[in-house]
Each structure stands twice: as C-alpha cells, then as structure tokens.
Amino acid sequence: MTTGGWIVLIISVGTVLTLFGWCMIKVMTTPDEADHLKGVTDHTPDE
C-alpha cells in the first residue's frame, strides 16, 4: 500500500475510534440520564 493509502487509513480509523470514544464517555458521564430512559413495551392488538 502506498503512503497516501496509509495516511487515509490511519485518519479514517482514528476518526471512527475518536467518535466512538467520545460517544461512550458522553453516555457514561451524563448525570441523571437513567431518569429519561423509556422502556419498550410490545402491545398486541388484543390487549
């Protein structure tokens, strides 16, 4: 692979890993987020 290919690969993977890490930190550190969670309940038409 050429040098340009390596640069694009590193930038792409680095961007995705950075975004993933930021999302994980944001989810884990947001206070009182559990109060805003909504449950999913399946209701059938006969209920």
Helices and strands as residue ranges (DSSP letters): H 3-29, G 33-36
